[in-house]
Amino acid sequence: MKTLFEIVESARDGVMPSHEECYWAMLALDAISHFDRRALMDLANRPSKLMTPQWQYEESFRRHKAALNKDPKSYVGWNNDPSNPEFQKRRKVANKILDRALSGELKKRV
């Protein structure tokens, strides 16, 4: 499989990526987006002398570089592969917790 960079660049050149390339690229880009959102949330909610904006920027750059230089499926990894039964179990549990939190059920218990 092509690297994430190759998939994105070829798409920009007008070459239609395969369904599989799109699938894995989407999952890899979602992971990168998640890490960046968490970093920004941490900066906003828990300022730290160690996790400065400069440090977070450098970490974001490192994450993007690592992702772009790997094929998306290996970047996502088996632990986050939707075909991994353990991933699906974790996802079901997380969704149940989210549903309970959104319904207010968890707030009532506290």
Backbone bond lengths (Angstrom), bond angles and torsions (degrees), N, CA, C in turn:
res aa  C-N    CA-C-N  psi(-1)  N-CA   C-N-CA  omega(-1)  CA-C   N-CA-C  phi
1 M - - - 1.461 - - 1.531 108.37 -
2 K 1.317 115.58 148.39 1.461 121.80 178.46 1.530 110.22 -69.75
3 T 1.334 115.61 160.20 1.457 118.97 172.73 1.519 108.64 -71.57
4 L 1.312 115.51 163.01 1.460 120.30 177.51 1.525 110.13 -59.13
5 F 1.317 117.44 -40.54 1.459 121.59 177.93 1.523 110.55 -59.31
6 E 1.332 117.41 -46.04 1.469 121.02 -179.69 1.521 112.00 -63.39
7 I 1.326 116.62 -38.69 1.467 120.64 179.28 1.530 109.99 -64.28
8 V 1.326 116.02 -47.82 1.467 120.33 -178.64 1.525 110.73 -65.32
9 E 1.325 116.95 -45.51 1.463 120.09 -178.70 1.530 111.96 -64.14
10 S 1.326 117.12 -41.09 1.459 118.18 179.70 1.532 110.71 -67.61
11 A 1.336 116.77 -34.76 1.468 119.64 175.92 1.523 110.05 -63.93
12 R 1.325 116.89 -41.04 1.468 120.73 177.56 1.526 111.52 -64.64
13 D 1.329 116.05 -27.71 1.469 120.78 177.36 1.518 111.96 -80.69
14 G 1.327 117.01 -0.87 1.456 120.38 178.30 1.516 114.18 95.50
15 V 1.334 117.75 5.60 1.465 121.64 178.94 1.526 108.07 -89.36
16 M 1.331 116.31 124.16 1.454 120.95 -178.87 1.535 109.71 -75.74
17 P 1.353 117.36 118.95 1.456 118.85 177.75 1.530 110.51 -69.67
18 S 1.311 115.37 159.99 1.463 119.43 177.80 1.527 109.27 -70.23
19 H 1.308 115.25 164.57 1.466 120.75 177.33 1.529 109.73 -57.89
20 E 1.327 116.92 -44.53 1.473 121.13 -178.92 1.530 110.98 -63.12
21 E 1.337 116.81 -42.50 1.463 119.73 178.54 1.528 110.77 -62.42
22 C 1.319 116.90 -41.74 1.469 120.76 177.91 1.525 111.05 -63.64
23 Y 1.314 116.62 -43.21 1.467 122.54 -179.27 1.523 110.46 -57.74
24 W 1.333 116.24 -52.83 1.462 120.22 -176.45 1.517 111.59 -72.38
25 A 1.328 118.15 -35.67 1.464 120.89 177.21 1.529 109.93 -62.48
26 M 1.335 116.99 -41.50 1.453 121.05 178.50 1.522 110.68 -61.28
27 L 1.328 117.80 -44.95 1.462 120.81 -179.93 1.525 111.37 -65.69
28 A 1.323 117.48 -40.10 1.467 120.98 179.01 1.531 110.41 -65.70
29 L 1.328 117.15 -45.08 1.459 120.36 -179.99 1.529 111.27 -66.44
30 D 1.319 117.42 -33.52 1.459 120.81 175.20 1.527 110.46 -64.25
31 A 1.331 117.04 -40.66 1.467 120.52 178.41 1.522 110.78 -63.10
32 I 1.332 116.72 -45.20 1.468 120.50 178.58 1.528 109.79 -60.53
33 S 1.316 116.48 -44.40 1.456 121.39 179.85 1.527 110.84 -60.82
34 H 1.329 116.91 -41.08 1.466 121.57 178.74 1.528 110.51 -60.96
35 F 1.335 117.04 -47.23 1.461 120.70 -179.64 1.527 111.10 -61.59
36 D 1.323 117.22 -41.40 1.458 120.26 179.69 1.531 111.72 -67.44
37 R 1.339 117.03 -39.78 1.474 120.20 176.78 1.522 110.74 -60.76
38 R 1.346 115.55 -44.04 1.475 119.73 179.38 1.522 110.73 -61.84
39 A 1.322 116.95 -41.99 1.462 121.11 -179.90 1.527 110.60 -61.66
40 L 1.330 116.52 -43.85 1.463 119.97 179.40 1.531 110.98 -66.71
41 M 1.315 117.44 -39.25 1.454 121.57 177.82 1.528 110.22 -63.07
42 D 1.338 115.96 -43.44 1.456 119.89 178.33 1.522 111.17 -61.77
43 L 1.323 117.02 -43.08 1.460 119.99 178.36 1.526 111.23 -61.57
44 A 1.318 116.53 -40.94 1.461 121.04 -177.54 1.530 112.37 -73.00
45 N 1.322 116.57 -37.84 1.466 120.43 -172.65 1.518 114.85 -99.66
46 R 1.322 117.03 -25.63 1.461 119.81 -177.12 1.526 110.22 -136.79
47 P 1.326 116.83 70.07 1.464 117.90 179.32 1.524 110.27 -58.46
48 S 1.306 115.74 142.90 1.451 120.82 -175.56 1.512 109.83 -144.94
49 K 1.318 115.85 149.25 1.464 119.66 176.52 1.518 110.90 -69.50
50 L 1.322 116.84 -25.58 1.462 120.52 -179.42 1.520 112.38 -85.12
51 M 1.312 116.85 -41.32 1.464 120.91 -177.59 1.523 109.56 -97.09
52 T 1.299 115.53 70.56 1.460 121.62 179.77 1.519 110.34 -75.85
53 P 1.314 117.92 163.70 1.468 119.27 174.65 1.531 111.88 -55.95
54 Q 1.321 117.20 -38.72 1.466 120.42 178.62 1.531 110.75 -62.45
55 W 1.321 116.81 -43.92 1.468 121.10 179.75 1.530 109.92 -63.38
56 Q 1.337 116.99 -43.58 1.462 120.44 179.67 1.526 110.76 -64.03
57 Y 1.325 116.36 -39.36 1.463 119.77 177.08 1.528 110.51 -60.59
58 E 1.326 116.44 -45.58 1.467 120.69 -179.16 1.526 110.94 -64.69
59 E 1.326 116.94 -37.95 1.466 120.24 176.54 1.520 110.96 -65.88
60 S 1.319 117.36 -42.04 1.459 121.53 177.59 1.522 110.44 -60.87
61 F 1.318 116.48 -44.81 1.462 121.06 178.44 1.529 110.20 -60.59
62 R 1.338 116.72 -44.19 1.464 121.56 179.72 1.534 110.59 -61.67
63 R 1.343 116.68 -44.04 1.472 120.84 179.30 1.519 110.99 -61.56
64 H 1.333 116.56 -46.59 1.464 120.13 179.84 1.524 110.98 -62.01
65 K 1.304 116.57 -44.64 1.466 120.66 179.84 1.528 110.74 -61.08
66 A 1.334 116.22 -44.41 1.473 120.13 179.41 1.524 110.54 -62.05
67 A 1.329 116.62 -44.50 1.468 120.55 -178.44 1.524 111.53 -66.51
68 L 1.318 116.61 -43.66 1.465 119.73 -176.95 1.522 112.51 -66.63
69 N 1.318 117.38 -25.57 1.466 121.02 -178.40 1.518 113.90 -92.25
70 K 1.319 117.64 4.32 1.469 121.40 178.08 1.521 108.99 -118.96
71 D 1.317 115.06 160.42 1.465 115.84 170.45 1.529 106.36 -73.70
72 P 1.322 117.07 142.25 1.466 120.60 -172.54 1.523 114.26 -56.64
73 K 1.322 117.48 -36.16 1.464 119.25 -178.10 1.525 110.69 -64.68
74 S 1.322 117.58 -40.51 1.464 118.65 179.67 1.530 110.33 -74.10
75 Y 1.336 118.17 -29.53 1.465 119.79 175.99 1.529 110.19 -66.05
76 V 1.315 116.84 -44.60 1.465 120.92 179.35 1.525 109.53 -63.69
77 G 1.317 117.04 -42.83 1.468 121.69 176.32 1.517 113.62 78.84
78 W 1.311 114.40 161.20 1.460 121.28 -177.42 1.522 112.19 -62.87
79 N 1.329 118.27 -36.27 1.468 120.38 -178.73 1.520 112.80 -62.28
80 N 1.323 118.05 -24.42 1.463 122.28 -179.62 1.523 112.71 -116.33
81 D 1.314 116.10 16.88 1.465 122.42 179.17 1.529 108.64 -80.53
82 P 1.331 118.38 122.46 1.463 120.47 -179.66 1.526 114.30 -57.83
83 S 1.334 118.86 -19.59 1.464 119.76 177.81 1.530 112.18 -86.18
84 N 1.316 118.41 -2.50 1.460 123.11 177.35 1.531 108.75 -81.63
85 P 1.337 118.23 118.78 1.469 120.26 -178.85 1.537 113.00 -58.46
86 E 1.313 117.87 -34.74 1.476 120.52 178.65 1.525 111.02 -66.24
87 F 1.331 116.82 -37.84 1.463 120.88 176.30 1.521 109.34 -61.07
88 Q 1.333 116.86 -44.88 1.458 120.48 -179.18 1.532 111.67 -64.42
89 K 1.343 117.18 -36.53 1.473 120.20 176.38 1.524 110.57 -63.05
90 R 1.349 116.93 -47.17 1.468 120.79 179.26 1.525 110.28 -60.89
91 R 1.324 116.03 -39.68 1.460 120.85 -178.67 1.529 111.20 -65.52
92 K 1.326 116.92 -41.11 1.471 120.30 178.64 1.525 110.85 -63.64
93 V 1.324 116.75 -43.46 1.467 120.82 178.57 1.526 109.79 -62.67
94 A 1.325 116.98 -46.75 1.468 120.98 -179.83 1.524 110.87 -61.12
95 N 1.318 117.54 -41.28 1.467 120.56 179.39 1.525 111.83 -66.38
96 K 1.331 117.31 -37.00 1.466 120.35 176.81 1.521 110.76 -64.29
97 I 1.329 116.50 -42.94 1.466 120.66 178.67 1.522 109.72 -63.49
98 L 1.317 116.72 -43.97 1.469 120.78 179.09 1.526 110.69 -61.57
99 D 1.322 116.87 -45.40 1.468 120.34 178.87 1.529 110.99 -59.50
100 R 1.331 116.20 -42.47 1.469 119.81 179.25 1.525 110.99 -66.14
101 A 1.315 116.75 -39.94 1.467 119.98 179.11 1.517 110.81 -65.93
102 L 1.312 117.38 -42.70 1.461 121.38 -178.93 1.523 112.10 -67.67
103 S 1.323 116.77 -30.92 1.465 120.33 179.78 1.525 111.33 -79.23
104 G 1.328 117.75 -9.95 1.456 121.30 -179.19 1.501 113.35 90.02
105 E 1.315 117.95 -2.43 1.454 121.71 -177.33 1.527 111.58 -61.69
106 L 1.305 117.87 -41.10 1.466 120.16 -178.29 1.522 111.17 -69.94
107 K 1.321 117.68 -32.60 1.460 122.07 179.63 1.526 110.82 -65.52
108 K 1.324 116.54 -36.21 1.458 122.36 -178.65 1.526 110.84 -65.09
109 R 1.328 118.10 -30.35 1.459 122.00 -176.48 1.520 113.04 -77.91
110 V 1.325 116.34 -21.25 1.465 119.75 -175.25 1.490 112.53 -82.27
